[in-house]
C-alpha cells in the first residue's frame, strides 16, 4: 500500500497515552521520565523553570499527555480534583452566579455552599435532564454553568451539546466535570464546553495511590486564570504524584475498556434481582438517557448506581460482606469499590436536599474494577443471599 507522505498522521488514543513526548532528561535516554524532586531551579535554565509552585517538568509532562488525549490547546494540573474546582471558582467575584446541575459531587456543592457563598457568590440548581430548565440559562443569566454527565451518584445523562449551545448564545462559559468518563469515553470540549475538569486521582491514575486534578480548555483567557490560581493559591501538585499519574495513564485505555465491559455485564445480570429496586447504568436500555448516552459517550463507563430494597443497616451489612468490593470513598481504580453516597460522598449535604435528589440510605454506588466479571457478580449475589 502506498502511503500519502503529505498526509498528517494523528496518533491514536492508546499511542498518545503511552508516548508522553519530552522527558526533560533526553541525554539519559530514559523511557520513563524521572521525578524532578526539586523545589527550585537555577536561574536562566533552558526550559525557564524557576520554582516548583509555578511549574515543574513533571507537571508539564502530565499536562501535555492530558492535552493530547482531550485534543485541547491548554491543560493545567492541580493537587486534587477539588483543587481544580477551587481554581475555577476562585476566578469569580462577589455577586457572580453559578448555575449548576442539581446532582453534583458532594464536595463541589460543599465548596460552593460553605466557602464561596461567604464571598457572595450565588449558586442556583436545576435538573438539566428537564429540557424546560435549559431556559433558566437566559432567565438567570449566570456567570458560569457547572455540569456533570453522568452525574455523581445518580448517573443522570445531560445533553451537553444542547446546554452548551444555549449557553453560547448568552456568552456564558460551561464547566463539565468529566471525571466519570475521561477523554477516553467523552470529550466535553468537542461538545461545546469551555472547560473540561477531571479528578486525575480516579480513572486517569487508576491505582488509588495518588491525588491530582486537571483543567482543560481551548480558551487562552481561562488558561491564564488557571495558571494564576495554581501559583497564587498554592494548588500545584507534587512532582511525585504527577509521575505516578503519568505512569497510570499508560494503561488508561486498557483499564477503562475492561472496567466498562465488567460494569455493563454486572448491570445486566442484576436487573431482575428482587433485592434491587432500581439499577442505573448509562448503557442499559432501561436508562432514560440511554440514547443520549450512546450518542455522546463511547462506552458506558465503570460506575453503577443501585437502589436496594433494604434499610440502612441491611444496606451497610450488604456492603461490608462483599469480598471484592471494598466499602470506600473514591472510584476508578483497578480494584472494585462500593460507596454509600448518603453518608460518604454526599454526607455533607442536608438530608432534605438528599431526599429531594433521591440520595437515600438504600442507594449504593459501585466503581467496577478490572477483576473477572464472574467473580464480581458472584460476590454481589453471595452477599445478597446471606441477607
N, C-alpha and C positions, 0 to 999 in steps of 0.2 A: 504494500500500500504506500502510495506516495504522499508524504506529509507536506502540508502547506507551510512553508518556512515563515511566511509573513503573519500567520495566524497566532495570536497571543494565547498561550496555553495557561488556563487558570487551574491551579491545583485543586483537587477535591478536598472535602471536609476531613477525611482521615489523614491525608497527607499534611494538611495545614496544622492539624492538632499535634502531629509528631515532629515536624521540622520547624523549630522555633526561630530559625534565622540567626541573627547575630548573637554571639555568646559573650562578647566583650572580653574574650580571652583567646582570640583566634590563634595567637602564636603558640598556644599549648596543644592545639588540635583536639581539645576536649569535645566529646559528643554531648554530654550534659553540662550546661553552664555551671560554674561554681557558685557558691554562696558568697556574696560580697558583704561580709560581716564587718562593715566599717561605718562609723558614724559621720566621718568627714572625709574630704578629698583634697589633695594638693591643688592649689590654685593654678589655673591655666592648663588643666588636662584636656586632651583632645576632645573628649565627649562632653566637656563642660559641666561635669558633676561638681557640686560644691558641698552639700550637706544632706544626709540621707532623708531628713524630714521633707526636703524639697526634691528628692529624686535619687534613685539608686539603679544600677544596671538590672537587678532582679525585678524591680518594678517595671522597667521598660520592656524587658523580655516578655513578662506575663501580659502586659498591656498590648504588645504587638501581636501576640497569638490571638487574644480575645478579639482584637480589632479585625484580624483577618477572618476569623470564624464568623463574626457577625456581619462582615462586609461593611464596616463603618469607618469613618475617617478618623475618629478620636476614641480614646479609652483612657480613663483614669482609674487606678486601683486604690482600694482602701483597706483598712484593717478588719472590717467585718461588713456584713450586709447592712446592718443598722447604721454603720458609719457612712455608707453610701447614701442612705436615706437622710442622715443628718446633713451631709454635704449639699444635697439638693434643697432641703427645707431651709437651711441657713442662708440661702441666697435670696429668700423672700424678706419682705419688710413689713412693719406694723401696718395692719389694715388690709393686707393681701388675703385672698381667699383660695382655699384648695377644695375642689370638688372631687370626692372620692367614690369609688365603688363601695357599696355598703359592707361587702365581705372582703376585708383585708387582713393581712398578717397582724396578729395582736400587738406586737411590739411597734409596728408602724402606727397603729391607732394610738397606742400609749404615748409615743413620741409627739404626735400632733396634739393630743388632748391634755397631756400632763406637762409638756415642756413648751412647745411653741404657742400654745393658747395663751400662756402668760405674757407673750410678746405681742398679743393682739393679732395673731394670725388665725383667721377663722376657717373652720373646717365644716363642709357640708357633705352629706352622704346620700346616695341613692342607688337603687337596684338598676344597674345598666343593662340587665337582660330584658328589662321592660323598655321597649322601643320609645314609649312616650316620655321616658325620663331623659332621653337624649336631648329633648327640647330644653331641659334645665341648663344646658351649657350656655345658650343665648340668654336665658332668663337670669341666671345667677351671675353670668359672665365672670368666672373665676380667673385668678391669676395663673392657676395651674390645675391640671386634671391628673388624678392618680388612679391607675388601674392595676389589676392583676387578672390574668386569664391563662390557665384555670386559676380560680380563686382559692385562697387558703382559709379554712379547710374544706369548704363545701364543693369545690371543683366546678363552680359555675363557669360557663364559657361566654365571654363577651365578644361582640363583633368589633374588634379593634379598629378595623378599617373604617367602618361607619362612624364610630365615635371620633376617630382622628379627623375624618373628613369634615364633620360638623365643627370640631374644634378649630380646624384650619380656617374655616370661613370667618371665625371670630378671632383669629390670630392668637390662639391660646395653646401653649405648649402642653404636650401629653407625656406623662411618665408611665411606662409599663414595667412592672416588676415581673421579670421573666425567669425567676429562679426555678420554678417548677419545670420549665421546658429547656432552657438554654437555647442557643442558636442552632443546636443540633435538631431541634423539633420546631422551633418558631422564631421568626425574626421580626420583632416589633417595628424596627426602623423601616423595614420594607413595607410594612402595613400602614405606615404614616406617622408612627410615634416620633416624638422629638428625642426622647431618652429611653434607652433600654437599661434597666437596673438588674444586677444579678448578685445574689449572695454566693460568692465563689466557694464558701465553706461547704456547700451542698454538692450538687451533681458535678460541678466543674472540677472540684478536687476529688471527691468520690471516695475518700478513705477515712473520713471522720478524725483527721489529725491536724487540721489547720483552720484558722479563721481568715476570711477575706471577703471583699466586696468589690464591685466594679460598676462604673457608669460609662455607657457607650452612647455616642451621639455623632451626628453629622453637622452639628451646629457649632461653629467656632466660638461664638459668644458663651454658650453653655460650657464648652470645654475650658475656657478661661476661668469661669466660675468654679469649676471642679478642681482645677489646679490650685486656685487660690484657697479653696476650702481645705484641700489636702494638706497644704503647707501651714495656713494660718490657724487652723483648728487642731492641728496635730492628728489628723485622721489617716496618716500614712500606715501602710502595713509593715511587717518586719521582712527583711530580705529572706530569712529562713522560710517563713510562711509562703512567700511568693515562689520560692524554689520548690517547696512541696506541692503547691498548686500547679506549677508548671509541669512537674513530674506527673501529677494525677491527670492533667489534661490529655496526655498522650494516649490514654485508654478511654477517653470520654465516649467516642462513638461505639466502641465495643460494649462498654458498660450500659449505656443508655438503651441500646438496641435490645440487650438481654433483659434488662430491668423492665422495659416496656412490654416485651413479649410475656414475661412472667406475670406482670400485672394484668394484662389482658386475659390470660388463661385463668388466673385466680378469680377475677371479677366474673367471668362466665361460669366457672364452676360453682360459685357461691350464690348465684342469682336466685335459686329456688330454695335455699336453706330456710327452715322455719324459724330459726333464731335471728334471722336478719329481716328487719323491717324495710330497709332501703339500702341499696348499694349503688354508689355513683362512681363511674369511670368514663372519661370523655369519649372513648371509642366503643362503648357499649351502645347498642341501638336504642336502648330504653332511656338513654340520657337525653333530656330535652334539647341540648345543644349539640347533639351528635353530628348533624350535617355541617354545622358551622365549624365544629372541631375538626372534622375531616378536611374542610376547605382551608383552614389556616394553620393546622398542625400536621407534621409529617408522621408522628407517632402519637400514641395515646398517653405516653409518659409513665412514670413509675408510682404515681400516687393513686390510692383508692380511698374513698370515704364511705364508711359503713355506719348506719344507724341500727342498733341492736334492739331486739325485743327483751331487753334486760334492764334492771335498775342499776344504780350507780355501783353498789357493792358487787353485784354479779358481773358488771362490765369490767371492773378492776380485777376481779378473780379470773375472768377470761383472759385478760391481757397478761397477767403475771404467770399463768400456767403455760403460756406459749414457750416453745423451746428455741425457735429460730428467729422470732420477732422479739427484740428487746424493747421493753417499755422505756422510752427515752425521747427527749426533745431532738430536734434536727431531722434531717432527711437526706436522701440522695447518695448515701454511702453504699459500698458493695454489700454491706450486711443489712438485712431487713430490720426495720424498726416499726413499733406501733406507738401511737401518741393518743392521749386523751385531751383533745383541744380545750374543752371547758375548764379543765384545771391546770393545763400546761401552756400551750402556745397562746391561748386566749384567756388565761386566768386573770389577767389584769383588767379585762373588760367587765362592766357591771352586768349583773345577772339578767336584768330586763332586756338589755341590748342583745345579749347572747340568745335569750329565748326568742326574741323577735327575728333573729337571723336563722334560728334553727340549730344553734350550737348547744345541745343539751347533754346531760350526763350519759346518754346512751350512744353518743357519737364517738367513733374512733377513726383515726386516720392511719392508713398503712403506707409506709415507704418501702416499696418492694426492692429487694436487693438482687444479687447475682447468683443466689443459691439455685439448686434444682427446683423447678416449679412443683414437681410432685411432692417434694419434701415440705415445701411451704404450705401447699394445700392440705396435706395430711396433718401438719402441725395445727392449723386452724380448726380442722374438723375434729381432731382429737380433743382440743380444748373445749369445743362446743359439746362434745359427747360427755365429758366429765362434769358438765353443768347439769 
